[in-house]
Amino acid sequence: MSRLSRCMKFLIHTLLTTLLLIPTTTLADFGDQSFGWSSTESADFRDYAVRALNRQGQLINDHHLAYWLEQAYLDLNLSSQDPIGPTIILPIRDRRINAFAMPGNLIGINSGLFLSAEDQAELASVIAHEMAHIGLDHFSRIQQDNKQQLLTIAGGVLLTILLAGENPEAANATLLSSLAISRQDQLSFSRAMETEADQLAQEILINADLDPEAGRRFFRRLDELSASGGQLEFLRSHPLGRNRASNLSGRSYQPAPSAIALNAEFELLGLSLQKNLSPRETQERQKSILSRLESTMVNTRPSLRLIQARLTDSAETYRDELTRMIQLYPDFFPAYVDLLAVADSDRCETLAEALKIKDRQLMTLDALDVLTQSAQECAHPQWSQLHAQMLWQSGREEAALQFLKDETKTTKDTAQSARLSNQLKLYSRRYARFN
């Protein structure tokens, strides 16, 4: 295929993908009908976003962080009077302070925002705010001038085409990131919508027993940083920080023990994002944070207990504690991954249990890598599926498709052949749609 033909093909896919983002009707609980998407199409786009971001190394693939963010979202969603449909929270490897919501029920949180929040409630206030934009149907309610919208899209497409001629992979990532950014510029929410989202987010925090003042504190502090000369991406996509803080009602709040434990988890996870710390400094800070907590708090919070276990000097003690945690918290996926990474016996039994709950998890590449290696060592029949998923999710789509084709032809197990064929059909459809 000629270079011109490849560019034209890329342009067609780009236009199709971009057109999917133009509002049409109303936002549904499952799927994203405001953009003409079914729940399947929304899931396809979320999958595409993960692949494209992983291809460029833009996602933070830490299964502890992913689990914590997923649980934070689930707790907030259960505390909302109008829960939203399936949503994923993606930690973005970007130290700028920013967050965004996208059609398809996808929320991005930059590592810079995670590090700038002073406690768990402040970060939760931002997640709740982005959830509110989705739940309040703001995407479909935005009215924009069509000419301006088309110019914005055309500019993004042009930039993508220029990059595609030299580096198609970089162009693909640029398209995704530009859509995420232009989503906020192009669909810049009105003051009324921002206030509405802030107020709903505050109610969600109250129902979740989190500090309802967190959003006010966060906006005011960002305004102060901006006034001192800081260029904050968050205030460009979420303007009027000071005014928004004043629009939120003041609420009294007495931290519950659960909130204290949550803040400790937040601090501990934040340490993993601070690249300037040495392993020894990280361990010392982890010990200091845990020492401020009562033992009952640690023992009843699996994430805290897991971090405490990792601080032990004995590998045998660490493995024993992970085994106990799996018995106490059979759905706590990070404990399975960590045990598989260090297990010297019973590894195959642990893998079998982990695979039972795998599909209920937001998988990260580090967890997939451990599962795949363990499946290979155990000669587990799901190794082929895990290996294909690893290739696919990391952005090596063609390698994943070819591997599945080869495995489907060579396997003699009819049940395994059927599983591989279904995986191949799913990946082939998604590849044809977005690549």
C-alpha positions in Angstrom: 0.0 0.0 0.0 1.4 3.4 -1.0 2.1 6.1 1.6 -0.7 8.2 0.2 -3.1 5.3 0.4 -2.1 4.7 4.0 -2.7 8.4 4.8 -6.1 8.3 3.2 -7.0 5.2 5.1 -5.9 6.8 8.3 -7.9 9.9 7.4 -11.0 7.9 6.9 -10.7 6.1 10.2 -9.9 9.4 11.9 -13.0 11.1 10.5 -15.2 8.1 11.5 -13.8 8.2 15.0 -14.1 11.9 15.3 -17.7 11.9 14.0 -18.6 9.5 16.7 -18.0 12.3 19.1 -20.6 14.8 17.7 -23.7 15.0 20.0 -27.0 13.8 18.7 -29.5 12.6 21.2 -29.6 11.8 25.0 -27.1 10.1 27.3 -28.2 6.7 28.4 -27.4 4.9 31.7 -25.5 2.2 29.8 -23.7 3.1 26.6 -23.6 6.7 25.4 -26.6 7.4 23.3 -25.8 11.1 23.1 -23.1 10.1 20.6 -25.1 7.4 19.0 -23.3 4.7 20.9 -24.6 1.5 22.3 -23.1 -0.1 25.4 -21.0 -2.3 23.1 -19.7 0.7 21.2 -18.8 2.5 24.5 -16.9 -0.6 25.7 -15.1 -0.7 22.3 -14.0 3.0 22.7 -12.8 2.4 26.3 -10.8 -0.5 25.0 -9.4 1.6 22.2 -8.4 4.4 24.6 -6.5 1.9 26.8 -4.7 0.4 23.8 -3.7 3.7 22.3 -2.5 5.2 25.6 -0.6 2.1 26.5 1.1 2.1 23.1 2.6 5.5 23.9 3.4 4.7 27.5 0.8 7.2 28.8 -1.0 5.0 31.2 0.3 4.2 34.7 0.1 0.4 34.9 0.0 -0.2 38.6 -2.6 -2.7 39.7 -2.6 -1.3 43.3 -3.4 2.2 42.0 -5.9 0.9 39.5 -7.8 -1.1 42.2 -7.9 1.8 44.5 -9.2 4.2 41.8 -11.8 1.6 40.8 -13.0 1.2 44.4 -13.1 5.0 44.9 -15.3 5.3 41.8 -17.6 2.4 43.0 -18.0 3.9 46.5 -18.9 7.3 44.9 -21.2 5.8 42.4 -23.1 3.8 45.1 -23.4 7.1 47.1 -25.0 8.9 44.1 -28.8 9.2 43.8 -28.4 8.6 40.1 -25.6 6.1 39.5 -23.9 6.1 36.1 -23.2 3.1 34.0 -19.9 1.2 33.7 -17.1 3.7 33.9 -13.3 3.3 34.0 -10.9 5.7 35.7 -7.5 5.9 33.8 -4.4 7.2 35.7 -2.5 9.2 33.1 1.3 9.6 33.2 1.2 13.4 33.1 2.4 15.6 36.0 0.2 18.5 34.9 -2.8 19.0 37.1 -5.8 17.9 35.1 -8.7 15.6 34.8 -11.3 15.0 32.1 -14.5 13.0 31.3 -15.1 11.6 27.9 -18.1 10.1 26.1 -18.2 6.4 26.6 -18.0 6.8 30.4 -14.3 7.3 30.6 -12.5 9.5 33.2 -8.9 10.4 33.0 -6.9 11.5 36.1 -3.4 12.9 35.6 -0.7 11.9 38.1 -0.1 15.6 38.7 -3.7 16.0 40.0 -3.2 13.0 42.3 -0.1 14.5 43.7 -1.6 18.0 44.1 -4.6 16.8 46.2 -3.9 17.0 49.9 -6.2 14.2 50.9 -8.4 11.5 49.5 -11.5 13.6 49.7 -10.0 16.3 47.4 -9.2 13.7 44.7 -12.7 12.1 45.3 -14.2 15.6 44.7 -12.6 15.7 41.3 -13.7 12.2 40.4 -17.2 12.9 41.6 -17.3 16.2 39.5 -16.4 14.3 36.3 -18.9 11.6 37.2 -21.5 14.3 37.6 -20.9 15.6 34.1 -21.7 12.1 32.8 -24.6 11.6 35.1 -26.2 15.0 34.5 -26.2 14.4 30.7 -24.0 17.5 30.1 -22.5 16.2 26.9 -25.8 16.0 25.1 -27.0 19.4 26.6 -24.1 21.4 25.2 -25.1 23.7 22.3 -22.3 24.9 20.1 -21.8 26.7 16.9 -21.4 24.1 14.2 -18.8 26.1 12.3 -16.6 26.4 15.3 -17.0 22.7 16.0 -16.1 21.7 12.5 -13.0 24.0 12.6 -11.9 22.4 15.8 -12.3 18.9 14.4 -10.6 19.9 11.1 -7.6 21.3 12.9 -7.2 18.1 14.9 -7.6 15.9 11.8 -5.0 18.0 9.9 -2.5 17.6 12.7 -3.1 13.9 12.9 -2.6 13.5 9.1 0.7 15.4 9.2 2.0 13.2 11.9 0.6 10.1 10.2 2.9 10.5 7.2 6.0 10.1 9.4 4.9 8.2 12.4 1.4 6.5 12.4 1.7 5.3 16.0 2.4 8.8 17.3 -0.4 10.1 15.1 -2.8 7.6 16.6 -1.9 8.7 20.1 -2.1 12.3 19.2 -5.6 11.8 17.9 -6.7 10.2 21.1 -5.1 12.8 23.3 -6.4 15.7 21.1 -9.9 14.3 21.3 -9.6 14.1 25.1 -8.3 17.7 25.3 -10.6 19.1 22.6 -13.5 17.4 24.3 -13.1 20.0 27.1 -12.4 22.9 24.8 -15.0 21.9 22.2 -17.6 20.9 24.8 -16.6 23.6 27.3 -19.3 23.3 29.9 -21.3 26.4 30.8 -21.0 28.1 34.2 -24.4 26.7 35.1 -23.3 23.2 34.2 -20.0 23.5 36.1 -21.9 24.7 39.2 -24.5 21.9 38.7 -21.7 19.3 38.6 -19.9 20.8 41.6 -23.1 20.7 43.7 -23.9 17.1 42.7 -20.3 16.1 43.5 -20.6 17.7 46.9 -23.8 15.7 47.6 -22.1 12.5 46.5 -19.2 13.3 48.9 -21.7 13.8 51.8 -23.4 10.5 51.1 -20.0 8.8 50.9 -19.1 10.2 54.4 -16.3 12.2 52.8 -15.4 15.9 53.5 -18.0 18.0 51.6 -15.6 21.0 51.9 -12.9 19.1 49.9 -13.9 20.6 46.5 -14.0 24.2 47.9 -10.5 23.7 49.4 -9.1 22.3 46.2 -10.4 25.0 43.9 -9.2 27.8 46.2 -5.7 26.3 46.4 -5.5 25.9 42.7 -6.5 29.5 42.3 -3.8 30.6 44.6 -1.2 28.5 42.7 -2.5 30.0 39.4 -2.3 33.6 40.8 1.3 33.0 41.8 2.2 32.3 38.2 1.5 28.6 37.8 0.1 27.4 34.5 -2.6 25.0 35.6 -4.2 22.8 32.9 -7.0 22.0 35.3 -8.1 25.7 35.5 -8.1 25.9 31.7 -10.5 23.0 31.3 -12.3 23.7 34.6 -12.5 27.5 34.8 -13.7 29.9 37.5 -12.2 28.1 40.5 -12.7 30.9 43.0 -16.3 31.5 41.9 -17.0 27.8 42.0 -15.6 27.5 45.5 -17.9 30.3 46.7 -20.9 28.6 45.0 -20.5 25.5 47.0 -22.3 25.6 50.4 -20.3 25.3 53.5 -20.8 22.1 55.4 -19.6 21.0 58.8 -17.7 17.7 58.8 -16.2 15.4 61.4 -13.9 12.8 59.9 -15.0 9.2 60.6 -12.4 6.5 61.3 -13.0 5.1 57.8 -12.0 8.5 56.3 -8.8 8.5 58.3 -7.9 5.1 56.9 -8.8 6.2 53.4 -6.5 9.2 53.7 -3.7 6.8 54.8 -4.3 4.7 51.7 -4.2 7.8 49.6 -0.9 9.0 51.0 0.7 5.5 50.6 -0.4 5.3 47.0 0.8 8.8 46.3 4.3 7.7 47.3 4.5 5.3 44.4 4.0 8.2 42.0 6.8 10.3 43.5 9.8 9.4 41.3 12.2 11.5 43.4 12.1 9.1 46.3 14.5 6.2 46.8 13.2 2.8 47.8 14.5 3.3 51.3 12.8 6.7 51.6 9.6 5.3 50.3 9.7 2.5 52.9 10.4 4.9 55.7 7.5 7.1 54.8 5.2 4.1 54.4 6.2 3.0 58.0 5.6 6.5 59.3 2.1 6.7 57.8 1.1 3.2 59.0 2.4 4.0 62.5 -0.2 6.8 62.8 -3.0 4.3 62.5 -4.6 2.0 65.0 -3.9 -1.7 64.3 -7.6 -2.3 63.8 -7.7 0.2 60.9 -4.9 -1.6 59.2 -6.2 -5.1 59.7 -9.7 -4.2 58.3 -8.4 -2.4 55.2 -6.9 -4.9 52.7 -4.9 -2.2 50.9 -3.3 -1.0 54.1 -2.7 -4.5 55.3 -1.1 -5.4 52.0 1.3 -2.4 52.1 2.2 -3.3 55.7 2.9 -6.9 54.6 5.3 -5.7 51.9 7.4 -3.9 54.5 8.3 -7.2 56.2 11.9 -8.4 56.0 11.0 -12.0 55.7 9.9 -13.4 52.3 8.2 -16.3 54.0 6.2 -14.1 56.4 5.2 -11.9 53.4 3.9 -15.0 51.4 2.1 -16.3 54.5 0.4 -12.9 55.0 -0.7 -12.7 51.4 -2.2 -16.2 51.6 -4.1 -15.1 54.7 -5.3 -12.0 53.0 -6.7 -14.0 50.1 -8.6 -16.2 52.5 -10.0 -13.1 54.3 -10.7 -11.0 51.1 -11.3 -13.5 48.3 -12.1 -10.7 45.8 -9.0 -8.6 46.6 -7.2 -9.0 43.3 -3.9 -7.2 44.2 -3.1 -9.9 46.8 -3.4 -12.6 44.2 -1.1 -10.7 41.8 1.5 -10.0 44.5 1.4 -13.6 45.7 1.9 -15.0 42.2 4.9 -12.7 41.8 6.7 -14.2 44.8 5.1 -17.7 45.3 7.5 -20.6 45.3 4.8 -23.2 45.8 1.0 -23.5 45.3 1.5 -21.0 42.5 -0.9 -22.9 40.1 -3.6 -23.1 42.7 -3.3 -19.3 43.3 -3.5 -18.7 39.6 -6.7 -20.8 39.3 -8.3 -18.7 42.0 -7.1 -15.4 40.5 -8.5 -16.3 37.1 -11.9 -16.8 38.6 -12.2 -13.1 39.4 -9.9 -11.7 36.6 -12.8 -10.6 34.4 -14.2 -8.4 37.2 -11.1 -6.4 37.4 -9.8 -3.4 35.4 -6.6 -5.2 34.2 -3.3 -3.4 34.1 -0.3 -4.5 32.1 1.8 -5.3 35.2 -1.0 -7.6 36.5 -1.4 -9.2 33.1 2.3 -9.8 32.8 2.3 -11.7 36.2 -0.8 -13.8 35.2 0.6 -14.6 31.8 4.0 -15.8 33.1 2.3 -17.8 35.9 -0.1 -19.4 33.3 2.9 -20.4 31.1 4.8 -21.9 34.0 1.7 -23.8 35.1 0.8 -24.9 31.5 -2.6 -23.5 32.2 -5.0 -23.6 29.1 -5.8 -19.9 29.5 -2.2 -18.9 28.8 -2.9 -18.3 25.1 -5.8 -16.0 25.9 -3.8 -14.1 28.5 -0.8 -13.7 26.2 -3.1 -12.4 23.4 -4.7 -10.0 25.9 -1.3 -8.8 26.9 -0.3 -8.1 23.3 -3.6 -6.5 22.5 -3.9 -4.2 25.6 -0.3 -3.0 25.2 -1.1 -1.8 21.7 0.4 -4.6 19.7 -2.9 -5.4 18.0 -1.6 -7.0 14.8 0.6 -9.3 16.8 -2.3 -10.3 19.0 -4.5 -11.0 16.0 -1.9 -13.2 14.3 -1.1 -15.1 17.5 -4.8 -15.9 18.0 -5.1 -17.0 14.4 -2.2 -19.3 14.8 -3.4 -20.7 18.1 -6.9 -21.3 16.8 -5.5 -23.4 14.0 -3.1 -25.5 16.1 -5.0 -26.2 19.2 -6.7 -29.7 19.4 -8.9 -28.8 22.3 -12.4 -27.9 20.9 -13.4 -25.8 24.0 -10.1 -23.9 23.9 -10.5 -23.4 20.1 -14.0 -21.9 20.7 -12.6 -19.5 23.4 -9.8 -18.4 21.1 -12.2 -17.9 18.2 -14.4 -15.7 20.2 -11.5 -13.6 21.4 -10.3 -13.3 17.8 -13.7 -12.2 16.6 -13.9 -9.5 19.4 -10.5 -8.2 18.7 -11.0 -8.2 14.9 -14.2 -6.2 15.2 -12.6 -3.7 17.4 -9.5 -3.4 15.3 -11.6 -2.8 12.1 -13.5 -0.1 13.9 -10.7 2.0 15.3 -7.5 1.2 13.4 
